[in-house]
Amino acid sequence: MTQYTNRKMADIDYVCEKGDGNTREAQGLHRNNIERIVQIPNLEMEVLGTIEVHLEKSTREVTAEFQVTTATVWKILHG
């Protein structure tokens, strides 16, 4: 089984969600979404920094703050 980095898993999660079950749409988003791919390391650092400062925050609160899916936050925290 292929092992992906947190960054790659977050990208996969993002394009699958935006593609809404449409494989071709998700593939197009992945190819054309270079800006999002570059931002993922920053997202990881921001999420981890927020959790470090605010240990009481739930994943739901972090999800709302960064406007990402719960799965993305979990992958960052448990990756």
N, C-alpha and C positions, 0 to 999 in steps of 0.2 A: 504494500500500500504506500502511496506517495505521501511524504511528510511535507507540509507547507509551513512557511513562517507565519507569525501572527499578521504581518503586513499583507501577505498574499491571501490569507483567510478572510481578512477584513475586506479586501478588494472583491473577493469572490462573493461574500455576503452582500456587499453593496450593489454589485451589478445584478445579482440574482433578484434582489428585492426591487430594484428599479425596473428590471425587465419584466416583472410581474408574471413569471412563468413562461415568457416567450424567449426561447433559446437564442434566436437570431438577434433579437433586441439586446439581450444580455451580452452577446458576443460583440455587437457594435458598440455598446457602452464601454466595454472593457478596452477595445482597441482605441476608442476616441477619448478616453477619460484619463489622459496622462496627468492632468492637474490633480485629480483626486488621488491617484496612485502616489504622487510625490508628497501629498499632505498626510498620508497615513502615519509615518514616523512621528510627525508633530502631534497627531491625534493621540497616539500611544503615550507620548511624553506628557501631554496635557491631562489625559485621563489619570495616569499614574500619579502625577503631581497633585491633582485635585483630591484623589483618594488619600494620599500621604498627609495632606493638610487637614482634610475633613474625613476622618475615619468613620464618622457617623452616617455619611451619605450612603443611600441605597443605590443599587444598580439602576433602579427606575429613575431616581433623581439625576444620576450621571447621564443616563440615556437622554433624558429631556434636555439637560444642559448642553450636550454636544450634538443633539439631533442625529443620533445614530441608533441602530437597533440594539436591543438587549443582548443579542447574540454577539455583536461586535464588542460590546463592553466586556462580556464574559470571556471572550477569546483573548482580549488584551490582559485581563486580570489573571487568567488561569493558563496563559500560554507559556 
